[in-house]
């Protein structure tokens, strides 16, 4: 496979998937994007690295492609925006550019990525291709549109705001533990299926669209590194302290299974610190009428933002007896 | 160095470098960009991979950082656009995130990148960081603005158009040959200096701004893979054939030096097929008054676009005696 042939194949698959915002896609030095007069553009980039974010012996190519794009789409959702275009940079090792098996892997990777792209109207509009001397390396860029001045920011929380999360937490981390113990049980997961938060996370774009319309959200972030770390970012940027009720945290059923199986970490630890959930974490004014279910996904109030006081920790966890303990950010840290 | 500390350091260095277009930079799930009402956004992404695009034992960190961004800026120039924001994704191997020497390398890489970013008003607005299990991997995204509908496209050439290139060609390829033979001679090239097209290529943004204002350009592309390959893209997208006058091609003086030194390839071969020049290749109507010098850089007419005829090659080279031979695209090919 030559580089030109690979680009031509991708271009063919992306063709006809433009949008009113994407004016020019694959095939020039740049793509061209034109937002509506009352909109602005949001931009995010995310790596998916072999050996770090995925393993070819553990993850189907479809899962790798799906997760690659899902990470970018989730960031767009966390701004209250709508995706309009994606850009994929691929550095491929020798065995993925030579021979039929390599080509089939790349095709199936694109199957997974483009199925998700189609579902959310984010056509592939460009990128880069290169040979990698190390593991496979993917970098996804997603552009979205949002009404001017309406993007949700991490700095948007106020003292007194309630804290919410969507869905249930810790499922992806629990499934990763199960995968590490028994990879064969997960072989052949090719299609996005419910109940596999590690392999096929669902970006909360439908949720974000409805919440944006309702105008209820103060600050927001997606839970990619773990609740404790991502809530820390909201505290940092908003200059506030967070109090979280441990009992209120919606714990994914897979965390219970992992706990029962004796895998590392209790269910609540996985829910607090497990990464890769791609649920939304957001704040709303205390009196805001946030529905318990939005776009088919539960929304749970888990705590509140309070004024920061000297000598008090940035995040606190309230146990069932009302006692407050320090909540440390113990989510994903790449350089550990 | 923790990931958080690295991001904080980059954010600190990028602070205060916003623009009217960049509304929100590093620190949220996405950056926010707002073009003027009469503008649209161009987007490009480019890898810089250790062992493929650079070697740490050959290139100073400043050169790697400069080239990383220059590749993206050059794509923006090739659309006739103006850069407004850059996004840097970095996957760093263990030795670059641990210890003082690694930290110093990353600091100097950022020095090179940010010096160029400052010069062209492209503030660092986001990106991603990760640990690499293989070589270092950088992916740069550059966004630019251009007047609506005015972007230069590869498909914009018409039969009869004259073909132009900026600057001189083959210098980067010649310098790479010299580097391969005697790396020590090039040790310590830390600052952008004239005469080092391989280490510190200059994106033709000033040239592009003046040509865009004059409205002279039909099709355009930057010469990143080599004249023969990049001209092939204009032929492909415009559905035309190109005739190039060999004697007219502006040959970089380093190609002569390389030829005299007996390094691989003649001067004209390096100018025709050498990559990494980052000069602009463009077409203009035959009667257009294209100045011979724009923004301090020479502009040279090297041939013409003609109607494609069945059985005729896509590109032809005219020698000094007027004989036409086939010009094959023999520039850079990543998967070779």
Interface residues (C-beta under 8 A of the other chain):
Chain A: X1 X2 X3 X4 X6 X23 X24 X27 X28 X29 X30 X31 X32 X33 X34 X35 X37 X40 X41 X42 X43 X44 X45 X46 X47 X49 X50 X51 X52 X53 X75 X76 X78 X79 X81 X85 X87 X89 X91 X92 X97 X125 X126 X127 X128 X129 X130 X131 X132 X133 X134 X135 X137 X139 X141 X143 X144 X146 X148 X151 X153 X154 X155 X220 X221 X222 X237 X333 X334 X335 X336
Chain B: X1 X2 X3 X4 X6 X23 X24 X27 X28 X29 X30 X31 X32 X33 X34 X35 X37 X40 X41 X42 X43 X44 X45 X46 X47 X49 X50 X51 X52 X53 X75 X76 X78 X79 X81 X85 X87 X89 X91 X92 X97 X125 X126 X127 X128 X129 X130 X131 X132 X133 X134 X135 X137 X139 X141 X143 X144 X146 X148 X151 X153 X154 X155 X220 X221 X222 X237 X333 X334 X335 X336
